Amino acid sequence: MPDTGSVRLDRLESWVGQEVRVSAWVYNIRSSGKVVFLQIRDGYGWVQAVAAEKELESVVWQRINELTEESSVMLIGTVSKHPKRSEYELQVRDVTVVHRSEEFPISKKEHGVDFLMDQRHLWLRSKSQWAIQRVRNTIIKGIYDFMEEEGFTKIDSPILTPNACEGTTELFELDYFGDTAYLSQSGQLYIEAAIFSHRKVFDFGPVFRAEKSKTRRHLTEFWMMDAEVAFATHEDNMALQEKLIEYLVKRALVRNAEELACLERDTKPLEKIIAPFVRMTHAQAVKKLRSFGSDIKDGADLGGDDETLLMQQYDKPVIVERYPAAVKAFYMKRDPEDPSLALCDDMLAPEGYGEIIGGSEREDDHGLLLQRIREHNLPVKDFEWYLDLRKYGSVPHSGFGLGLERLVSWICGLKHLRESIPFPRTINRLRP
Amino acid sequence: MPDTGSVRLDRLESWVGQEVRVSAWVYNIRSSGKVVFLQIRDGYGWVQAVAAEKELESVVWQRINELTEESSVMLIGTVSKHPKRSEYELQVRDVTVVHRSEEFPISKKEHGVDFLMDQRHLWLRSKSQWAIQRVRNTIIKGIYDFMEEEGFTKIDSPILTPNACEGTTELFELDYFGDTAYLSQSGQLYIEAAIFSHRKVFDFGPVFRAEKSKTRRHLTEFWMMDAEVAFATHEDNMALQEKLIEYLVKRALVRNAEELACLERDTKPLEKIIAPFVRMTHAQAVKKLRSFGSDIKDGADLGGDDETLLMQQYDKPVIVERYPAAVKAFYMKRDPEDPSLALCDDMLAPEGYGEIIGGSEREDDHGLLLQRIREHNLPVKDFEWYLDLRKYGSVPHSGFGLGLERLVSWICGLKHLRESIPFPRTINRLRP
């Protein structure tokens, strides 16, 4: 049963007064006895189809009255416009039932999240989950378009790796033909190799963290975009991050107005996301946090609670830069004005969403990088190829990683990361 | 040392007669005593910079004479056009050495592939490897643009899965907090769930096969694009595949003329890739193969050698459809005119490149699908969620998987898949 000639439900506007054929699912049914109101969706739009007994052949009227929610149908009807709103309706003439649905497990009543996640393959059909994946799709495509406009080449980093980027804890391990492999936590080190060939590169794929944490911020499998730029400084790096986030938020606002409305997302805070963002050093952030009542210590990393507390004061993203090197990764370049600090930054999203980006200038001196690897007790042998990048035409370079699910959660206004990805994986969820 | 104000080497055309600043790597050096010819690249372009002793301050001349291959530099010079070709040169006025390279391990002489793969992080800098990754980048972005134009939503399928899509052999297995997880071989089953929400969906990410094969066609980690379309038949499916491949080949020809030339790829065969492609049934293919001297049996799947033999006869892709159901996956819908056949197709690339796409209409009847799962001795319990998709508004639907590395290898004219991916993983390679 091909749907050649079907009209998309988000394009009824150009068919007002004409008869069209649509193929869709019935997601809600109301009846007044003589008129049945079918709420239908086709993947693109959500509209009402009105079937009146007096207008229909009796066999069609009977078919309509036997329909169940989630049944798939072919409808023929005339498009009409709502007298007041810019909504369109179908006045039904004929219906073909493609498949009559059994009773759908997800009803209109409240369900617990565990139940809904067990039914994730079906829950994806709900309007809010549809809206979230549409926003996610906009962000993904937006990243590709932005990176192309900025002259980046995509370099896919490997998932199967022989060693860890930032230490060996929280790694998934597997047997690789008798060798041990780990699932990648970040493609950064690999794409650094490619800047010598392509100058500006990025990867964008799944990464893994065997994190035992059960907080709402953590998934064991999530999508990360890593960017790396030759001849770029810490300042260039922060400017690029701002430009990217402004671009993506604006694109979601333009392309997903309907989806954000359906999620009841207040878009006013998103309309304020215009560069430049707020910038402060780690030392300034610690000072501010203390003034807000935190007992954070001077050289300490910012925890989730600190980030939330800090961000209550701002309606734009905040870039916290120059953290103490001791709490950051080995590959970060030190601040020449204070070598106890790293030339790094974390971008925190407003409205309590916390870190969405982490980046830094990378150490480009062979001797210093070797020293850091030793200080962090990392196996030098495993990093020989990475050290090589500082032997043959080393250049200053910087990069960052953007967490897709954190960004989507913020833009959609979600309480938990797990709804931002189609099939979430957490410490206690590997199914469906 | 930021490169604000640097001019891209692929954009010198608009700077003829003017002095510019460029940041780049020196990939070759020739000297005639009084003139040094530096071949430089900046990630976008490859040009010659000419340094003449009589035009330069002696300190600059000395710096130039101490340069080594792969050193990173900042150059200031005037752009000139080659009198005959549309090539541009730089007449050097000043040079700053960013980093003087140690002796580069990859010399101009022939190296074995194992050596080059050990040095993959450096080999990526060679012009041919640069060209391949640029073509790969074009194909990746082309897939995203095509899918957007066709109304698809990206639905990321999970890598960590509790069971196998097509049987449990050739799977990488790992411990998942006490449970067993497998790395995904295909996201197809997962994205099928999303057609009920988004109608047309795709995923595009790494998949894994613990294949002990050492042939030139196999990687253990590679990128796959899966597409799935509600209300689409086997015929719709083949038409979409043709349209996609025609689009991608054309885009590479338009955007990567320089890269394909540098790979010495004869582009004439690619210019013939215009839909419709050649189509034949599996039975017709077997008959043809026998007439070419093959001893292939009637119900047998096509092996790599069969594909190569068949494709010697065609200069367009060949779509072989309706294979015996017995040699294909459980989820394929049967041909209503001959239930021993599956409504499936494989697309074979010409010039001996073999299968680049495999697709089918999916079984949408709950009872028949359950029967197939049992016939294939698959654990019904693990497929309950997948069977659910046939209980609640089931629709006819079709989809296919496209192997990125096979497509890139064909378009680039590569002998082996391993050069088509930045960091290949094979049975005996997990590093770097």
Interface residues (C-beta under 8 A of the other chain):
Chain A: M1 P2 D3 T4 S6 R8 S23 W25 V26 D42 G43 Y44 E70 S71 S72 V98 H99 S101 E102 F104 R120 H121 L122 L124 R125 Q129 W130 Q133 R134 R136 N137 I140 K141 Y144 E148 G151 T153 K154 I155 D156 S157 P158 I159 L160 T161 P162 F172 E173 L174 D175 Y176 F177 D179 A181 L183 Y190 A193 A194 I195 F196 S197 H198 R199 K200 G205 P206 F208 A210 K212 T220 E221 W223 A230 F231 A232 T233 E235 D236 D364 W385 Y386 D388 L389 K391 Y392 G393 S394 V395 P396 I421 P422 F423 R425 I427 N428 L430 R431 P432
Chain B: M1 P2 D3 T4 S6 R8 S23 W25 V26 D42 G43 Y44 E70 S71 S72 V98 H99 S101 E102 F104 R120 H121 L122 L124 R125 Q129 W130 Q133 R134 R136 N137 I140 K141 Y144 E148 G151 T153 K154 I155 D156 S157 P158 I159 L160 T161 P162 F172 E173 L174 D175 Y176 F177 D179 A181 L183 Y190 A193 A194 I195 F196 S197 H198 R199 K200 G205 P206 F208 A210 K212 T220 E221 W223 A230 F231 A232 T233 E235 D236 D364 W385 Y386 D388 L389 K391 Y392 G393 S394 V395 P396 I421 P422 F423 R425 I427 N428 L430 R431 P432
